[in-house]
Amino acid sequence: MSHLHKTTVLVLNRNWLALTPTTPAEVLGPMINDQATGLDIQGPHWMVPTSWPDWQRLPIREEDASIGTTQGRIRIPTVVILSKFDRVPRKRLKFGLPGLFERDGGRCQYTGKKLSLSEANIDHVFPSSRGGPTTWENCVLSYKKVNNRKADRTPREAGLKLLRQPLRPPEMPLTHFIKNKHQINDWLHFLPAS
């Protein structure tokens, strides 16, 4: 896969809040049309928004990916800032095992044990076999062995106690859902610590 089609560019709104990761192919057009500026990052204290004409003249450093153009090679940006967009879209976790894993911090809600995704499953606090709904408010992350022992009983009947009452997670800014899959250091300035 060429550099143009890898998700290696972080898009910020005009207030410098992270919105989404994207590809260089998606951001070069807005940069050329003055709808976005590249962010020339040379450390945590030196970040300069750079317009397309100036971006084309930036030197290509050893760590930079670059592409060839009719004008010569240019640096591919790792972060761009949208010129006019200032909203912060929000999103809620999707219900399911990965969503519960995120909401419950990867911990069994009965024992507090830190789990891997393969050790975890969804437990219905009030058992589904007895009419318990499959909702955020009735489901928790559970260690598989604990859930098997609990079976179709309530926590009280099984001698278990919840660490906290399950709730529907709030909507969060999109920034909280961005994963830095390619481990791009420049993104770390704009994403919450994980």
Long-range contacts (C-beta under 8 A, 24 or more apart in sequence): 3-65, 3-66, 3-67, 3-76, 4-67, 4-76, 6-182, 7-181, 7-182, 8-65, 8-76, 8-78, 8-182, 8-184, 9-76, 9-77, 9-78, 9-79, 9-80, 10-78, 10-79, 10-80, 10-178, 10-184, 10-186, 10-187, 10-190, 10-191, 11-36, 11-79, 11-80, 11-82, 12-39, 12-79, 12-80, 12-81, 12-82, 12-190, 13-81, 13-82, 13-85, 13-86, 13-87, 13-88, 14-81, 14-82, 14-83, 14-84, 14-85, 14-86, 15-86, 15-88, 16-81, 16-190, 17-88, 17-173, 17-175, 17-190, 18-174, 18-175, 18-178, 18-187, 18-190, 18-191, 19-82, 19-85, 19-88, 19-89, 19-174, 19-175, 20-174, 20-178, 21-178, 21-179, 21-187, 24-65, 24-67, 24-76, 24-77, 27-77, 27-80, 30-80, 30-82, 31-55, 31-77, 31-80, 34-83, 35-82, 35-83, 35-84, 36-80, 36-81, 36-82, 36-83, 37-80, 37-81, 37-83, 38-77, 38-79, 38-80, 39-77, 39-78, 39-79, 39-80, 39-81, 39-186, 41-78, 41-79, 41-186, 41-189, 44-189, 47-189, 49-81, 78-184, 78-186, 78-187, 79-186, 79-187, 79-190, 88-173, 88-174, 88-175, 89-173, 89-174, 90-171, 90-172, 90-173, 90-174, 91-171, 91-172, 91-174, 91-177, 92-168, 92-169, 92-170, 92-171, 92-172, 93-169, 93-172, 95-134, 95-135, 95-136, 95-139, 96-122, 97-121, 97-122, 97-141, 99-169, 100-139, 100-140, 100-141, 101-141, 102-169, 103-136, 103-141, 103-169, 104-140, 104-141, 106-141, 107-141, 107-163, 108-141, 108-142, 108-143, 108-146, 109-140, 109-141, 109-142, 109-162, 109-163, 109-164, 109-166, 110-140, 110-142, 110-143, 110-146, 110-150, 110-155, 110-160, 110-161, 110-162, 110-163, 111-143, 111-146, 112-163, 113-143, 115-141, 115-143, 119-143, 119-144, 120-144, 121-147, 123-147, 123-150, 125-154, 125-155, 125-162, 125-166, 126-154, 127-151, 127-152, 127-153, 127-154, 135-168, 136-166, 136-167, 136-168, 136-169, 137-166, 137-167, 137-168, 138-166, 139-166, 140-166
